[in-house]
Amino acid sequence: MVQFDKINLSYFIGFFILLYLTIRIFTVPISDDEYMTIEMHASQNILDILITGQQNLDWAANNHVLNTLFIKLELFVFGWQDWAIRLHILMSFVVGYFFCYKLLKIFITSEFRILLYMLLVFLNPYLLDFYGIARGYALSISAFIAALFYLFKYLETKSLKDFNALYFCMFISIWSNFSALYLLLILNLIIAYENRNFIKNLEQKKALLLGLVFSSLIVVIITFPLIKTLSSPIVYGGNSGIFNDMIVNYISQFIHHNPKIDRHLIFTKDWKLVEILGIILFLLWIALTLFSYTFKPMHKIKQSQNIFLFFLIAIATLSKILFFVNQTPFPTGRTQLLFSMAFYLGICVAFERIINTKPKFVSVLIFVVSLLITHFFYSLTFVNTIDWWQNGDAKDITQYLKMEIKRSNSNEIKTIGAENWQYHSLAFYVKGQLRNSLDIVWTDLSGDIIFDYLLAPKHRKSEVSDNYVSIHEFNKTILYKIKTKSSNHESMR
């Protein structure tokens, strides 16, 4: 009989997830934000990247500094390739997965249950989207998971080596996404609280002082780009409140690609499906948490559950205070992914706390993971991402345009107008593969400029001028060509 506890199945699952992500970096077209990072930030010199030095601050928040530096290096080494600028993100998955396994290993001895918890954390279509595109979120998440590992190691050993590694990982997380500053503040509070009984110990005094020094250094390093980001007129986030912006929005993104769930479904005039799901899942989480607290756990499990719960409460509280004081938007969508790590890991620890006393409760965990596996397979896609779903046609359009221009047998450089949501993704491939035969221009479809070709999404085809004739339909877009006498004749037939 196979003994699951003697087989590290988590690494096998990690390998298959990595294979899925590897395929996606080759098949999923460049997203809007990836292209804007290349054009606006990675094209700058290193100093300007470090301080977000460009004059136009509209998209300053798009400069996830460490991510931008990696993109600049990868473009230099590999050239203008979509897969190349995503290599560092693949590596960040390996790091995040490895440290998540090591973190769970601190509290859990069963390899089978660790496997279930790894699936619970990583079989998230929305999370895996960001482990396949060149944005800073995945880098930040993986570094934060590593920081959590070193946090618990430090709390166990009081080793300065683990303490230093903790703050280094937090620096990487913040350098990849400034939203991790919330987490740095919370970590400092946790460390201060956990050391409250050792305040007279000289080594722990050094540690607390070092924590302040490291945090100050991090703030100094990111001051210039952070100021530029805060000065940007374009701000990402919500203003509806914690429930709608931090719970309902996240659920909507989580189920986005699943064709079996209609995330736009409205049950009554006032209630949407995602809002009902939000209430149900929130109540289930509260029930699981409260039920787990009725069991007496080992110290490590009790400590970790309290810490993960404190992260969630502190994030919600900080978000509410910042919105009330400064109208700072509530974290939502992709920003919420970083904060959700404490949520998922807290669920893992809550299950483990119960299972240690009631082993049969593992059947509930298996049921939950089975639902996640089913949802994951329904949500599988190699075409686009959740946040940039409209960018899925760019590769196919480029190949079609190559053949179209070849058929035209003309040495003249043509122009293509691309509707604003299609422009950035297509521009990457046009500039990389059709640079000498096609110029791409941004358009909102309302101008009087006439292009040789026009690309518009299907839902806006009624806005396309009569000067164009449709030549090819893609999944979400239609490619048009300027009418000629022959095409006018064909259209009247």
BELKA-V686112 format. One record per residue. SS is DSSP state (A for helix, B for strand, O for the rest). OMEGA is omega as a letter, one per 20 degrees, with the letter a starting at -180 (none if undefined). BURIAL is I if it has 24 or more other C-alpha atoms within 12 Angstrom, else O. Layout:
{{SS/OMEGA/BURIAL} {SS/OMEGA/BURIAL}}
This chain:
{{O/a/O} {O/r/O} {O/a/O} {A/a/O} {A/r/O} {A/r/O} {O/a/O} {O/a/O} {A/a/I} {A/r/I} {A/r/I} {A/r/O} {A/r/I} {A/r/I} {A/a/O} {A/r/O} {A/r/I} {A/r/I} {A/r/O} {A/a/I} {A/r/I} {A/r/I} {A/a/I} {A/a/I} {A/r/I} {A/a/I} {A/a/I} {O/a/I} {O/r/I} {O/r/I} {O/r/I} {A/a/I} {A/r/I} {A/a/I} {A/r/I} {A/r/I} {A/r/I} {A/a/I} {A/a/I} {A/a/I} {A/a/I} {A/r/I} {O/a/I} {O/r/I} {O/a/O} {A/r/O} {A/r/O} {A/r/O} {A/a/I} {A/a/I} {A/a/I} {O/a/I} {O/a/I} {O/a/I} {O/a/O} {O/a/O} {O/a/I} {O/a/O} {O/r/I} {A/a/I} {A/r/I} {A/a/I} {O/r/I} {O/b/I} {A/a/I} {A/r/I} {A/r/I} {A/r/I} {A/r/I} {A/r/I} {A/r/I} {A/r/I} {A/a/I} {A/r/I} {A/r/I} {A/a/O} {A/a/O} {A/a/O} {O/a/O} {O/a/I} {O/a/I} {O/a/I} {O/a/I} {A/a/I} {A/a/I} {A/a/I} {A/a/I} {A/r/I} {A/r/I} {A/r/I} {A/r/I} {A/r/I} {A/r/I} {A/r/I} {A/a/I} {A/a/I} {A/a/I} {A/a/I} {A/r/I} {A/r/I} {A/a/I} {A/r/I} {A/r/I} {A/a/I} {A/r/I} {A/a/I} {A/a/I} {O/a/I} {O/a/O} {O/r/I} {A/a/I} {A/r/I} {A/r/I} {A/r/I} {A/a/I} {A/r/I} {A/r/I} {A/r/I} {A/r/I} {A/a/I} {A/a/I} {A/r/I} {O/a/I} {O/a/I} {A/a/I} {A/r/I} {A/a/I} {A/r/I} {A/a/I} {O/r/I} {O/r/I} {O/r/I} {O/a/I} {O/r/I} {O/a/I} {A/a/I} {A/a/I} {A/r/I} {A/a/I} {A/a/I} {A/a/I} {A/r/I} {A/r/I} {A/r/I} {A/r/I} {A/r/I} {A/r/I} {A/r/I} {A/a/I} {A/r/I} {A/a/I} {A/r/I} {A/r/I} {A/r/I} {A/r/I} {A/a/O} {A/a/O} {O/a/I} {O/r/O} {A/r/I} {A/r/O} {A/r/I} {A/r/I} {A/r/I} {A/r/I} {A/a/I} {A/r/I} {A/r/I} {A/r/I} {A/r/I} {A/r/I} {A/r/I} {A/a/I} {A/r/I} {A/r/I} {A/a/I} {O/a/I} {A/r/I} {A/r/I} {A/r/I} {A/r/I} {A/a/I} {A/r/I} {A/r/I} {A/a/I} {A/r/I} {A/r/I} {A/r/I} {A/r/O} {A/a/I} {A/r/I} {A/a/I} {A/a/O} {A/r/I} {O/a/I} {A/a/O} {A/a/O} {A/a/O} {O/r/O} {O/r/O} {O/a/O} {A/a/O} {A/a/O} {A/r/I} {A/r/O} {A/a/O} {A/r/I} {A/r/I} {A/r/O} {A/r/I} {A/r/I} {A/r/O} {A/a/O} {A/a/I} {A/r/I} {A/r/O} {A/r/O} {A/a/I} {A/r/I} {A/a/O} {A/a/O} {A/a/I} {A/a/O} {A/r/I} {A/r/I} {A/r/I} {A/r/O} {A/a/I} {A/a/I} {A/r/I} {A/a/O} {O/r/O} {O/a/O} {O/a/O} {O/a/O} {O/r/I} {O/a/I} {B/r/I} {O/a/I} {O/a/O} {O/a/I} {A/a/I} {A/a/I} {A/a/I} {A/a/I} {A/r/I} {A/a/I} {A/r/I} {A/a/I} {A/r/I} {A/r/I} {A/r/I} {A/a/I} {A/a/I} {O/a/I} {O/a/I} {O/a/I} {O/a/I} {O/a/O} {O/a/O} {O/r/O} {O/a/O} {O/r/I} {O/a/O} {O/r/O} {B/a/O} {O/r/O} {O/a/O} {O/a/O} {O/a/O} {O/r/O} {B/r/O} {A/a/I} {A/r/I} {A/r/I} {A/r/I} {A/r/I} {A/r/I} {A/a/O} {A/a/O} {A/r/O} {A/r/O} {A/r/O} {A/r/O} {A/r/I} {A/a/O} {A/r/O} {A/a/I} {A/a/I} {A/r/O} {A/a/O} {A/a/I} {O/r/I} {O/a/O} {O/r/O} {O/a/O} {O/r/I} {O/a/O} {A/a/O} {A/a/I} {A/r/I} {A/a/I} {A/a/I} {A/r/I} {A/r/I} {A/a/I} {A/a/I} {A/r/I} {A/r/I} {A/r/I} {A/a/I} {A/a/I} {A/a/O} {A/r/I} {A/r/I} {A/a/I} {A/r/O} {A/a/I} {A/a/I} {A/a/I} {A/a/O} {A/r/O} {A/a/O} {A/a/O} {A/a/O} {A/a/O} {O/r/O} {O/a/O} {O/r/I} {B/r/I} {O/a/I} {O/r/I} {O/a/I} {A/r/I} {A/a/I} {A/r/I} {A/r/I} {A/a/I} {A/a/I} {A/r/I} {A/r/I} {A/r/I} {A/a/I} {A/a/I} {A/r/I} {A/r/I} {A/r/I} {A/a/I} {A/r/I} {A/r/I} {A/a/I} {A/r/I} {A/r/I} {A/a/I} {A/r/I} {O/r/I} {O/a/O} {O/a/O} {A/a/O} {A/r/O} {A/r/O} {A/r/I} {A/r/O} {A/r/O} {A/r/I} {A/r/I} {A/r/O} {A/a/I} {A/r/I} {A/r/O} {A/r/O} {A/r/I} {A/r/I} {A/r/O} {A/a/I} {A/a/I} {A/r/O} {A/a/O} {A/a/I} {O/r/I} {O/r/I} {O/a/I} {O/a/I} {O/r/I} {O/a/I} {O/a/I} {O/a/I} {O/a/I} {A/a/I} {A/a/I} {A/a/I} {O/a/I} {O/a/I} {A/a/I} {A/a/I} {A/r/I} {A/a/I} {A/r/I} {A/r/O} {A/a/I} {A/r/I} {A/r/O} {A/a/O} {A/a/I} {A/r/I} {A/r/O} {A/a/O} {A/r/O} {O/a/O} {O/r/O} {O/a/O} {O/r/O} {O/a/O} {B/r/I} {B/r/I} {B/r/I} {B/a/I} {B/r/I} {B/a/I} {A/r/I} {A/r/I} {A/a/I} {A/a/I} {A/a/I} {A/a/I} {A/a/I} {A/r/I} {A/a/I} {A/r/I} {A/a/I} {A/a/I} {A/a/I} {A/a/O} {O/a/I} {O/a/O} {O/a/O} {O/a/I} {B/r/I} {B/r/I} {B/a/I} {B/r/I} {B/r/I} {B/r/I} {O/r/O} {O/a/I} {O/a/O} {O/r/O} {O/a/O} {O/r/O} {O/r/I} {O/r/I} {O/r/I} {B/r/I} {B/r/I} {B/a/I} {B/r/I} {B/a/I} {A/a/I} {A/r/O} {A/a/O} {A/r/O} {A/a/O} {A/a/O} {O/a/I} {O/r/I} {O/r/O} {O/a/O} {B/r/I} {B/a/I} {B/r/I} {B/r/I} {B/r/I} {B/r/O} {O/a/I} {O/a/O} {O/a/I} {B/r/I} {B/r/I} {B/a/I} {B/r/I} {B/r/I} {B/a/I} {O/r/I} {O/r/O} {A/a/O} {A/a/O} {A/r/O} {A/a/O} {A/a/O} {A/a/O} {A/a/O} {A/a/O} {O/none/O}}
